[in-house]
């Protein structure tokens, strides 16, 4: 969803690349930063889940469910 919003703002900026409003650059950067943060958070969650799974296997505890 963040990618789509970022692309939408990009298309608006590309419609008039020499004279778009300055605030559009801030909106575009905000969507890009939020997208990067969500990707970093997702990667962190994957690493944490792998670590927890590895610890669970090493201690012999059963999986959830």
FIKOLZA-1660 file (N, C-alpha, C; in steps of 0.1 Angstrom, whole numbers, plus 5000, padded with zeros to 4 digits):
% residues 65
   i   px   py   pz ch aa at
   1 5008 4988 5000  A  X  N
   1 5000 5000 5000  A  X CA
   1 5009 5013 5000  A  X  C
   2 5019 5012 5008  A  X  N
   2 5028 5024 5008  A  X CA
   2 5035 5026 4994  A  X  C
   3 5038 5015 4988  A  X  N
   3 5044 5016 4974  A  X CA
   3 5035 5022 4965  A  X  C
   4 5022 5019 4965  A  X  N
   4 5012 5025 4956  A  X CA
   4 5010 5040 4959  A  X  C
   5 5010 5044 4972  A  X  N
   5 5009 5058 4975  A  X CA
   5 5022 5065 4971  A  X  C
   6 5033 5059 4973  A  X  N
   6 5046 5066 4968  A  X CA
   6 5046 5068 4953  A  X  C
   7 5041 5057 4946  A  X  N
   7 5040 5058 4931  A  X CA
   7 5030 5069 4927  A  X  C
   8 5019 5070 4933  A  X  N
   8 5009 5080 4930  A  X CA
   8 5015 5094 4931  A  X  C
   9 5021 5096 4942  A  X  N
   9 5027 5110 4944  A  X CA
   9 5038 5112 4934  A  X  C
  10 5046 5102 4930  A  X  N
  10 5056 5103 4920  A  X CA
  10 5050 5106 4907  A  X  C
  11 5039 5100 4903  A  X  N
  11 5032 5104 4890  A  X CA
  11 5027 5118 4890  A  X  C
  12 5022 5123 4902  A  X  N
  12 5018 5137 4903  A  X CA
  12 5030 5146 4901  A  X  C
  13 5041 5142 4907  A  X  N
  13 5053 5151 4905  A  X CA
  13 5058 5150 4891  A  X  C
  14 5057 5139 4884  A  X  N
  14 5062 5138 4871  A  X CA
  14 5054 5145 4861  A  X  C
  15 5041 5148 4864  A  X  N
  15 5033 5155 4855  A  X CA
  15 5038 5169 4852  A  X  C
  16 5045 5175 4862  A  X  N
  16 5051 5188 4860  A  X CA
  16 5065 5188 4868  A  X  C
  17 5075 5181 4862  A  X  N
  17 5087 5179 4870  A  X CA
  17 5095 5192 4874  A  X  C
  18 5093 5202 4867  A  X  N
  18 5101 5214 4870  A  X CA
  18 5094 5224 4879  A  X  C
  19 5081 5222 4881  A  X  N
  19 5074 5232 4890  A  X CA
  19 5064 5225 4900  A  X  C
  20 5067 5213 4904  A  X  N
  20 5058 5207 4914  A  X CA
  20 5060 5214 4927  A  X  C
  21 5049 5213 4936  A  X  N
  21 5050 5220 4949  A  X CA
  21 5060 5213 4958  A  X  C
  22 5067 5221 4966  A  X  N
  22 5077 5216 4975  A  X CA
  22 5072 5206 4985  A  X  C
  23 5060 5208 4989  A  X  N
  23 5054 5199 4999  A  X CA
  23 5052 5185 4994  A  X  C
  24 5051 5184 4980  A  X  N
  24 5050 5170 4974  A  X CA
  24 5062 5162 4977  A  X  C
  25 5074 5169 4977  A  X  N
  25 5086 5161 4979  A  X CA
  25 5086 5156 4993  A  X  C
  26 5081 5163 5003  A  X  N
  26 5080 5158 5017  A  X CA
  26 5070 5146 5018  A  X  C
  27 5059 5147 5011  A  X  N
  27 5049 5136 5011  A  X CA
  27 5056 5124 5005  A  X  C
  28 5062 5126 4994  A  X  N
  28 5069 5114 4987  A  X CA
  28 5080 5108 4996  A  X  C
  29 5088 5116 5002  A  X  N
  29 5098 5111 5011  A  X CA
  29 5092 5104 5023  A  X  C
  30 5081 5109 5028  A  X  N
  30 5074 5103 5039  A  X CA
  30 5070 5089 5036  A  X  C
  31 5063 5087 5024  A  X  N
  31 5059 5074 5020  A  X CA
  31 5071 5065 5018  A  X  C
  32 5082 5070 5012  A  X  N
  32 5094 5062 5010  A  X CA
  32 5100 5058 5023  A  X  C
  33 5101 5067 5033  A  X  N
  33 5106 5063 5046  A  X CA
  33 5097 5053 5053  A  X  C
  34 5084 5055 5052  A  X  N
  34 5075 5045 5059  A  X CA
  34 5076 5032 5053  A  X  C
  35 5078 5031 5039  A  X  N
  35 5079 5019 5032  A  X CA
  35 5092 5012 5037  A  X  C
  36 5103 5019 5038  A  X  N
  36 5116 5014 5042  A  X CA
  36 5115 5009 5057  A  X  C
  37 5108 5016 5065  A  X  N
  37 5107 5012 5079  A  X CA
  37 5099 5000 5080  A  X  C
  38 5088 4998 5072  A  X  N
  38 5080 4986 5073  A  X CA
  38 5088 4974 5068  A  X  C
  39 5096 4976 5058  A  X  N
  39 5104 4965 5053  A  X CA
  39 5115 4961 5063  A  X  C
  40 5121 4971 5070  A  X  N
  40 5131 4968 5080  A  X CA
  40 5124 4961 5092  A  X  C
  41 5112 4965 5096  A  X  N
  41 5105 4959 5107  A  X CA
  41 5101 4944 5103  A  X  C
  42 5097 4942 5091  A  X  N
  42 5093 4929 5086  A  X CA
  42 5105 4920 5087  A  X  C
  43 5117 4925 5082  A  X  N
  43 5129 4917 5083  A  X CA
  43 5133 4913 5097  A  X  C
  44 5131 4923 5106  A  X  N
  44 5134 4921 5120  A  X CA
  44 5125 4910 5126  A  X  C
  45 5112 4911 5122  A  X  N
  45 5103 4900 5127  A  X CA
  45 5106 4886 5122  A  X  C
  46 5111 4885 5110  A  X  N
  46 5115 4872 5105  A  X CA
  46 5127 4867 5112  A  X  C
  47 5137 4876 5115  A  X  N
  47 5149 4871 5122  A  X CA
  47 5145 4867 5136  A  X  C
  48 5137 4875 5143  A  X  N
  48 5132 4871 5156  A  X CA
  48 5125 4858 5157  A  X  C
  49 5116 4856 5147  A  X  N
  49 5109 4843 5147  A  X CA
  49 5118 4832 5144  A  X  C
  50 5128 4833 5135  A  X  N
  50 5138 4823 5133  A  X CA
  50 5146 4820 5146  A  X  C
  51 5150 4830 5153  A  X  N
  51 5157 4828 5165  A  X CA
  51 5149 4821 5176  A  X  C
  52 5136 4825 5177  A  X  N
  52 5127 4819 5187  A  X CA
  52 5125 4804 5183  A  X  C
  53 5123 4802 5170  A  X  N
  53 5121 4788 5166  A  X CA
  53 5133 4780 5168  A  X  C
  54 5145 4785 5166  A  X  N
  54 5157 4778 5168  A  X CA
  54 5159 4775 5183  A  X  C
  55 5156 4784 5191  A  X  N
  55 5157 4782 5206  A  X CA
  55 5147 4771 5210  A  X  C
  56 5135 4772 5205  A  X  N
  56 5125 4762 5208  A  X CA
  56 5129 4748 5204  A  X  C
  57 5135 4747 5192  A  X  N
  57 5140 4734 5188  A  X CA
  57 5152 4728 5196  A  X  C
  58 5160 4737 5200  A  X  N
  58 5172 4733 5208  A  X CA
  58 5168 4729 5222  A  X  C
  59 5158 4735 5228  A  X  N
  59 5154 4732 5241  A  X CA
  59 5143 4721 5242  A  X  C
  60 5139 4716 5230  A  X  N
  60 5130 4705 5229  A  X CA
  60 5115 4709 5233  A  X  C
  61 5112 4722 5233  A  X  N
  61 5098 4726 5236  A  X CA
  61 5090 4724 5223  A  X  C
  62 5077 4720 5225  A  X  N
  62 5069 4718 5213  A  X CA
  62 5065 4731 5207  A  X  C
  63 5062 4730 5194  A  X  N
  63 5058 4742 5187  A  X CA
  63 5044 4746 5191  A  X  C
  64 5040 4758 5187  A  X  N
  64 5026 4763 5190  A  X CA
  64 5016 4755 5182  A  X  C
  65 5005 4753 5188  A  X  N
  65 4994 4747 5181  A  X CA
  65 4991 4733 5184  A  X  C
% end
